[in-house]
Amino acid sequence: MKLDLSDVTPTFGFHGLSNMWRYVDDDKMVKLIELVEPYVLRTPHFIILILSYSMQCKFAVVEQLYGRMRKHISFDDAARRTLRLETASR
């Protein structure tokens, strides 16, 4: 069986939500995050994304992403998930 690949487009290739800040404008990122399913907001990749914006001092974006996350996750749960990242990186 031969596959017709003429309609295949190249993949984006940023390898994870936590790296999207490198390729997507801040305003577009905020709009995109509004469209994702709530489970995405519970992933380590999303927390790393927020931390990446924080390290760049892009606090307006941090506020919006964190606010979206908090609509679906309690403060305690968000803190636990962040601390798990910290202890896993040691």
N, C-alpha and C positions, 0 to 999 in steps of 0.2 A: 504494500500500500504506500503510495507516494502522497505526502502532505503538500498542499498548496500554501505556501508561506507568503504569498504576495500581499495579503492584507494584514500581516503581522507588523505591529509597530515596535520600535525598540523600547525596552523597559527603562524606567527612570533611573534606577540604580542608586538611590541614596541610602539604601540598606537600613531602614528603620525610622520610626517616628522621631526618635531622639535626635536624628541628624537633619531633620527637615528644615530647621532654622537656617541651615547653610544654603538652601536652594529656594526657599519660599519667602517672599516679602512678608514683613510683620503683619500688615493689614490682611493679607490673604490668609496667613496662618490662623489668625483669630477667626476669620469667616469659615475656614475649613474645619477648625475644631468645633465650631457650632454644629457641624453636620455629622460628626462621628457618633457612633453608638456609645452609650454610657460605659460599657465594659472597657473601652479603650482608655478612659480616664482613670482606670484602676491599675493600669499596667506600669511597670517600672520605667518603660520607655517614655511615658507621658511625664512622669515625675522628673526624669532626666532632662526632658525638653524644657520644663519649667525652670529647672536649675540652670540650664544653659543660658536661657534668657536673663536670669538673675545675674549670672556671672558677667554678662555683657552690660549690666546696668540698664536693661530695657524693662523697667519696672511697670510701665503701662501695659506691656504685653503680659508680663508675669501676673499682674492683677486680673487681667481678663481671662487668662488660661486657668489660673487658680480659682477664680470665681466660678467658672464653668465646672471645674472638678468638684468644688464644694456643693454644687447643686445635687450631686449624686453620691458624695462621700463625706462622712463626718470629719470634723477636725482631727479627732483622735485616730481615726483610720488613716487619714492622710499622713499624720505624723508618724504612725507606726510604719507605714510603707516607706517613708523617707528614711527612717532610722534603719530599716532593713537594708536599704541600699548602702548606707554608710557602713554597717557592720560587714556586709558582703564584700565590700571593696578592700577590706583590710587583709 
